[in-house]
Amino acid sequence: MNAKEDFFVLNYNWNQAENQEIASVKIIDYEVNRFKVYPKNALFLNNQKTYVINNKHYFRSERIETNKDTLTFIGVHWINEYPRHLQGDIQLGLSNLLLNQKEGISIAMIGDSQMGWREGKYTRKWISEKLNVRFVGNKKDVFGFPYYFENSYTSNDIFLNNLKFNDTDIVILYLGLPENREDFETNLKKFVALNEEKEIIIVHNTLVKADSSKLHYLNISEYNKSTYFKDDGIHLNYKGHHKLAQELIAKLILIGVEKN
């Protein structure tokens, strides 16, 4: 039994957590993974922060929508115990609570909405539970793992945003599905040339020609559509992301990443 795997809440740095009260807000509607509040004063929040309710219930949110006088937290992940009955006035705070990562091989995972939300949010968590790795990136998911993400990221955006991977050992790319194949292949070759010393894993539905002994593929077109994809036939469902995570773990072990 691995306590930190079975009780993921233990992976956070509770000893150094400090909270700052933001405002008193009124609960309008509450579900476990989504709730709406009415703030008495204007609040400008973003989904890269960790929040706390009544100095007790810590959470992160995939998305925060502002609509006139209300705020809606969507895709909520409760880090510790979630409030079973949330109603009336509550104290909303901001916390510096951080996820403790290991000192292992560094991985930069780059993706669009496939890896940023929906069931894709579990992929880094599953990998971290099995392997001695740490993730790097310019954003953090609902668990607190860093990665590189935008909803409509393309391979060209890597260069447009001048992303650097100097301190990264392995890069996992999961984007380019809606892109023109020629553009994707051109950008991939350029990316491989700039990062020739790194191991690169490409998750895609077709093999792209780019010569490198350190370039690896996971072809998701081989996945059964009815079992592993959502109804749109593009986005993987929970089973699909779990299958992908297991294959990524196996691929990373072959590359040389150590198990926990």
C-alpha positions in Angstrom: 0.0 0.0 0.0 1.3 3.4 -1.0 -0.2 6.0 1.3 0.5 9.0 -1.0 -1.1 7.1 -3.9 -4.1 6.0 -2.0 -4.5 9.3 -0.2 -3.4 11.9 -2.7 -4.1 14.7 -0.2 -0.8 13.7 1.5 1.2 14.9 -1.6 0.5 18.6 -0.7 2.8 20.7 1.5 0.4 21.4 4.3 3.1 22.5 6.8 3.8 25.7 4.8 0.3 26.5 3.7 -0.8 30.0 4.4 -4.3 31.4 3.6 -5.5 34.9 2.9 -9.1 35.9 3.1 -10.5 37.4 -0.2 -14.1 38.1 0.5 -17.4 37.0 2.0 -19.6 35.4 -0.8 -23.1 33.9 -0.9 -23.7 30.4 -2.3 -26.3 30.5 -5.0 -26.0 26.9 -6.2 -23.8 24.0 -5.1 -22.8 20.7 -6.5 -19.7 18.8 -5.6 -17.8 19.7 -8.8 -19.4 23.0 -9.6 -20.8 25.9 -7.6 -22.0 29.4 -8.1 -21.5 32.4 -5.7 -22.5 36.0 -5.4 -19.6 38.2 -4.3 -20.5 41.5 -2.6 -17.7 43.2 -4.4 -16.1 42.6 -7.8 -13.6 39.7 -7.7 -11.1 38.8 -10.4 -10.0 35.2 -10.0 -8.2 32.7 -12.2 -7.9 29.0 -12.3 -4.2 28.9 -11.6 -4.7 29.6 -8.0 -5.7 27.4 -5.0 -8.7 28.6 -3.0 -10.1 27.7 0.4 -13.6 28.0 1.9 -14.0 28.9 5.6 -10.3 28.3 6.1 -11.0 24.5 5.9 -12.0 23.2 2.4 -9.2 23.6 -0.2 -9.9 23.4 -3.9 -8.8 24.2 -7.4 -11.0 24.7 -10.4 -10.7 24.0 -14.1 -12.5 27.1 -15.1 -14.0 30.2 -13.4 -16.7 32.0 -15.2 -17.8 35.6 -14.5 -21.3 36.5 -15.4 -22.7 39.8 -14.3 -22.7 39.6 -10.5 -21.9 36.0 -10.1 -18.9 33.7 -10.2 -19.1 30.0 -11.2 -16.4 27.5 -10.4 -16.4 24.7 -12.9 -14.6 21.4 -12.8 -13.8 21.7 -9.1 -11.3 19.4 -7.5 -11.5 19.3 -3.7 -8.0 18.8 -2.4 -9.1 17.7 1.1 -12.5 17.1 2.5 -15.3 18.6 0.4 -18.2 20.4 2.1 -21.2 18.2 1.9 -23.7 21.0 2.6 -22.5 24.4 1.3 -25.0 27.2 1.6 -25.5 30.8 2.8 -22.5 33.1 3.4 -19.0 31.7 3.3 -15.5 33.0 3.5 -13.5 32.6 0.3 -9.8 32.7 0.6 -6.6 32.3 -1.4 -4.0 29.7 -0.3 -0.4 29.2 -1.2 -0.8 25.4 -0.8 1.6 23.6 -3.2 1.8 20.1 -4.6 5.0 18.4 -3.6 6.8 16.9 -6.6 9.6 14.4 -6.7 13.2 15.1 -7.7 13.0 12.6 -10.6 13.2 12.9 -14.4 11.6 16.2 -15.6 8.8 16.0 -18.1 7.2 18.8 -20.1 3.8 17.7 -21.3 2.3 20.0 -24.0 -1.3 19.7 -25.1 -4.6 21.3 -26.0 -7.9 20.7 -24.4 -7.3 16.9 -24.5 -4.7 17.2 -21.8 -5.9 20.3 -20.0 -9.3 19.4 -18.7 -12.0 16.7 -19.0 -10.5 13.3 -18.1 -7.1 14.3 -19.4 -6.4 16.0 -16.1 -5.7 12.6 -14.5 -2.9 11.6 -16.9 -0.1 13.5 -15.0 -1.5 12.2 -11.7 -1.4 8.6 -12.8 2.1 8.9 -14.2 3.4 10.5 -11.0 1.9 7.8 -8.9 3.8 5.1 -10.7 7.1 6.8 -11.8 9.8 8.9 -10.2 9.1 12.1 -12.3 8.4 15.7 -11.9 6.4 17.8 -14.3 7.4 21.3 -15.6 5.3 23.9 -17.4 3.8 27.4 -17.5 0.4 26.4 -16.1 -1.0 24.1 -13.4 -3.8 21.6 -13.6 -6.5 21.1 -11.0 -4.2 18.8 -9.0 -1.3 21.3 -9.1 0.9 19.6 -11.7 2.7 22.0 -14.1 2.3 21.6 -17.9 2.0 23.6 -21.1 -1.6 24.1 -22.2 -4.0 26.1 -24.2 -7.5 25.1 -25.4 -6.6 25.2 -29.1 -2.8 24.7 -28.9 -1.1 23.8 -32.2 2.4 22.7 -33.0 3.2 26.2 -34.4 2.2 27.7 -31.0 5.3 26.1 -29.5 7.4 28.4 -31.5 5.1 31.4 -31.4 5.2 31.3 -27.6 9.0 30.7 -27.6 8.7 27.8 -25.3 12.0 26.7 -23.9 12.9 23.2 -22.6 16.5 23.6 -21.4 15.8 22.0 -18.1 13.6 19.2 -19.4 14.6 15.6 -19.9 11.5 14.3 -21.7 8.8 16.1 -23.8 5.3 14.6 -24.4 3.4 16.2 -27.2 -0.3 15.6 -27.5 -1.6 18.1 -30.0 -2.0 18.7 -33.7 -4.9 16.4 -34.3 -6.9 19.0 -36.1 -3.8 20.5 -37.9 -2.8 20.1 -41.5 -0.5 17.1 -41.6 2.1 18.8 -43.7 2.3 21.8 -41.2 2.4 19.4 -38.3 5.2 17.4 -39.8 7.2 20.5 -40.7 6.9 21.9 -37.1 7.7 18.5 -35.6 10.9 18.2 -37.6 11.9 21.7 -36.5 11.1 20.8 -32.9 13.1 17.6 -33.0 16.1 19.4 -34.4 16.0 22.0 -31.7 15.7 19.4 -29.0 17.8 16.6 -30.4 19.2 15.7 -27.0 15.8 15.1 -25.4 13.5 12.1 -25.5 10.2 13.1 -27.3 7.0 11.2 -27.2 4.3 12.0 -29.8 0.7 11.1 -29.1 -1.1 11.3 -32.5 -3.4 9.4 -34.8 -0.8 9.1 -37.6 2.9 8.6 -37.7 4.9 11.6 -38.8 8.2 11.3 -40.5 11.0 12.8 -38.4 14.3 10.9 -38.1 15.5 10.6 -34.5 16.3 7.6 -32.3 14.8 9.6 -29.4 11.5 10.1 -31.0 8.7 7.8 -29.9 5.1 7.4 -31.0 1.8 6.4 -29.4 -0.8 6.0 -32.1 -4.3 6.6 -30.6 -6.0 5.7 -33.9 -5.6 2.1 -32.9 -7.9 2.6 -29.9 -11.4 1.3 -30.3 -13.7 4.3 -30.9 -16.8 3.0 -29.1 -14.8 2.1 -26.0 -12.1 4.8 -25.6 -13.5 7.9 -27.2 -16.3 10.3 -26.5 -19.2 10.6 -28.9 -17.4 13.3 -30.9 -14.8 10.6 -31.9 -12.0 13.1 -31.2 -11.6 13.4 -27.4 -10.6 10.4 -25.3 -13.0 9.4 -22.5 -12.0 8.3 -19.0 -11.1 4.8 -20.2 -9.2 6.2 -23.2 -7.1 8.5 -21.0 -6.4 5.7 -18.6 -5.3 3.5 -21.5 -3.1 6.3 -22.7 -1.6 6.9 -19.3 -0.7 3.2 -19.0 1.0 3.2 -22.4 2.9 6.4 -21.5 4.1 4.8 -18.3 5.3 1.8 -20.2 7.0 4.0 -22.8 8.7 6.1 -20.1 10.0 2.9 -18.4 11.5 1.8 -21.7 13.2 5.2 -22.0 14.8 4.7 -18.6 12.5 6.4 -16.1 12.5 4.7 -12.7 9.5 3.3 -10.9 8.5 4.6 -7.5 
